[in-house]
Amino acid sequence: MVITLLGSVLSLRLFDRSFRKVQPLFAIPEWLTNGGEKFDAHEYISQIKKTGVDCIEFWAKDHHGIAYYDTKVGKRSRIGRDLLNEVCDEARANSISVIAYYSVCWDNYVAEKNPEWAMRDKEQQPIRKYPSKGAYWTWVCLNSPYREYVLKQLREISVYDIVGFWLDILGIPSSPQKGCFCQYCIRKFADEYHAEAPSEAGWQNPTYRKYERFQLRSLFSFLREVRSIKPELMLTYNGSGFLCAPELAMESDWLNAETGSRDAPALVDQSFKARYLRSWGKPYEMATPGGVARWTEWTIKPLNMLRLETAITIAHGGGLTVGETILPDGSLIYDFYRNFERLYAWVGKIERWLVGATSVPNIAILYTMPTHTLAMQNLTAPYHENLPAKLGRLAEDATKNEARSAEPLFEAYGFHRALLEGHFQYDVIHDSKQGLPEGYSTVILPNQWCIMPDLVEELKRFVANGGALIATGRTSIYNEHGEFLEDFALGDIFGVRYLEPSTYPVSFMKIQDDRISRSCPDFPILLKSEALKVRLSERTVMLARLVYPASERSQTRFVFHDHSHPAEPSEFPMITLNRYGKGWCMYIAAPIGKDFHERKDPWLRQILINAVERVAGRLLYSDAPVGVEVTLNRVGKNLVLHLMNHYAERIETANKPVTLRDISIRISQAWLSKKFSEVSKVYTAPDMEPLEWKAEDEWLIIKVPELEIHTLVVLE
């Protein structure tokens, strides 16, 4: 075996430029008598080479706990061959990088041999994933001796010809409650904090907060130990950077998230994650199954779906890693490689317009980690229901009954969807870095319950100096412990004071401002969310008024089987506009984004578009339908415009997507003159076909003749 040591800087540069990666899912469970017999590493890498793939994430150990290399520590595959070495040797000969996949906290072999190492709930029962399905994975605790077991295996793997580790299932389970309460965790917590483990979960319980912090520190210290094995190897874990602890993301060399919450494709979800991951300023990958929906369902995803998922990722500066399944006997499924060859041939042709791309937005959706932590704990007054575990995943997973617990994330998704469908140029950012990023003229706070004091002051300076702010619902009304502040911490900017929640579970709004009501009906607009009653300050302008239903529904007072019709407008505002220093703040007294995310009400979309345009203006307009995502990047001195046809996601059109024609794009000339030199030519890539364009009044107008799945337009 030849060992190649790549410097971490060189490795990261390689990874940052890699847009062609795959992750083979290859498990050989013990009950199979012919497991792995037909796997031929030479044939496998030959197929990979033909596809143009430049990096593979190959399994070194799976969830069963079976190792696919020559381990002296754990359970080796019954095939008796060193598959990792075979693949590394063949990959090196073909200039393909290998990253070692390793399943960390799911290991059925270890849990069976050492049951005391398993994570435990408060009743001291082993914590398992998918027990209701009749087969399950067992969580194993890194505060037990299992940690050294894992580190020994990773040391073994580090001598192979790999460029990094890709760690899967690194975390703390959230069901039946969040955390592990095994004997090792309880003892270690007592030693470090001189306290007993909390008897009850609750973010308002200081001991519980310490216990969560203790478990996070355990994961962070584990990553540090993995890093020390061979510092020049790259390191990441599944989910790094997306709604995770900042310390864990910063310890990762590249970030990643899966394209769908449970089923792929989920394009709006994918676009949200891609924008969020990009905001870290690190290389990132989106991972998608090569099957139609799930990772291990033994299906083949249509090529056009893969192209669309790839387009969304590369448009936001990332790379797509596609999963492929290898049959347990080692047989290859050649349909995957036919797909990959065509997919990556296309990517290879446009890579020159992808490397080094940066976003050029004027709007940021800010999602704060303290808010996310409170929402996932669901201990913020007045909400006291137990948080279902699956809400720890993504908003797309939640049912209507669980919506309140994920309200801030739903709200952010709703604004994201409206801005995407309205063709705005925007980022999704977090508050994990020091300071509010520069370059935005407008910041949106989508029902962000907790805004930390430093960020409050920064937002005040931002608006006072001419920035615009849009905030909704309960933004800034709790502290980081979930304690009710009685008024908005940002109340001076909002220009309103909190009074109390509405007494009705639904409400309506009557719009009084022509710019907000543009293209909307005169009839009051329904909101199936709890509104807040707020009081205007003297100089704040009311743009829309809160309207109650005629009555709360009961057996003696109802009209139909749903809520009552709207009554007369109340005295309370629903949308307000306040001047603060040189800037403006728009406040909306209900989680309108959450409502739009759940119901896809076109009038709510239009109101959100109108509201954002009212304070943020426009960099770009398009007459494309709402199912087209339009994203503008800067690459070197050029502007690169991506158009992505989300309608191609539909199963019935996946093999022959509907082609859209004669799409008009208008880009602000004033904005172009400030940021870029004068445009001299416009063409599509990679075919370099000139496009019709002209400068007219305040706009640079481009005509895109055709969009099937993805069209890339270059402005030089």
Number of C-alpha atoms within 10 A of each C-alpha: 10 11 13 12 15 16 14 17 13 11 18 20 12 14 23 19 17 20 26 23 25 23 23 17 19 22 23 24 17 13 8 11 12 14 20 24 16 13 19 16 19 14 12 19 23 14 19 23 18 14 20 20 26 21 24 26 23 24 24 27 30 22 22 21 24 25 26 25 23 20 19 10 12 17 17 18 23 19 17 12 15 16 22 23 21 16 20 26 21 17 25 17 10 14 12 19 21 26 23 25 24 27 23 25 26 25 22 22 17 22 22 12 9 13 14 19 23 30 29 23 20 16 8 13 12 20 24 22 14 11 11 8 7 6 10 16 19 25 28 30 25 26 22 18 14 21 17 14 14 20 16 18 20 20 14 16 22 19 14 21 24 26 24 27 24 21 20 19 17 20 20 20 21 19 17 13 18 16 23 29 25 23 17 18 23 17 16 16 19 14 11 9 13 10 14 13 19 17 10 11 17 18 22 16 14 11 19 18 15 17 25 17 12 17 19 18 14 17 19 17 13 19 19 15 15 20 19 12 15 15 14 17 23 23 22 25 27 19 21 24 28 20 22 15 15 17 14 20 24 16 18 21 21 24 26 26 23 25 29 23 18 15 16 23 25 18 20 22 20 23 23 20 23 29 23 21 31 24 17 20 11 18 21 26 27 26 26 28 29 31 22 20 19 19 20 14 12 16 18 17 21 18 18 21 25 23 23 22 27 26 23 30 27 22 29 27 26 29 27 27 27 25 22 26 24 21 18 19 18 20 17 19 15 12 14 24 20 14 19 27 18 14 20 22 15 13 20 15 12 15 15 14 23 22 17 13 21 19 21 18 19 20 25 22 23 19 26 23 21 21 26 22 20 24 25 26 25 22 22 25 10 10 12 11 12 13 21 19 16 15 21 22 15 17 25 20 17 21 13 8 8 17 18 20 27 27 24 31 27 27 28 26 26 27 24 26 24 25 22 22 20 27 26 27 21 22 25 23 22 21 17 19 11 8 11 17 12 8 11 18 19 25 27 22 25 31 29 28 29 30 26 18 14 10 15 16 13 13 21 18 16 23 22 17 14 16 22 25 29 23 24 27 27 24 25 26 23 25 19 20 19 24 15 17 12 12 18 21 21 20 16 15 25 26 24 25 18 17 12 13 17 17 13 18 16 20 28 24 24 24 25 14 13 11 14 21 19 15 12 17 11 11 11 21 19 21 22 19 20 19 29 25 21 21 16 18 14 9 12 18 17 19 23 24 21 27 25 24 20 17 15 14 17 9 6 6 11 15 14 9 7 8 19 18 16 20 14 12 17 14 12 17 26 27 25 21 24 23 20 24 15 13 21 24 24 27 27 25 28 29 27 27 30 28 22 24 23 19 13 15 14 12 16 22 23 19 21 22 21 21 22 26 16 13 19 21 15 18 21 22 18 19 13 21 15 18 17 24 25 25 23 26 23 19 17 13 10 16 22 26 20 21 24 24 25 23 21 24 23 13 14 9 13 19 14 12 20 15 12 17 13 13 16 15 20 21 19 17 20 12 15 16 11 8 10 14 11 11 14 7 12 21 20 18 17 18 10 11 11 13 17 13 17 13 14 10 9 12 19 18 21 22 17 21 13 13 20 19 25 22 19 22 24 23 18 16
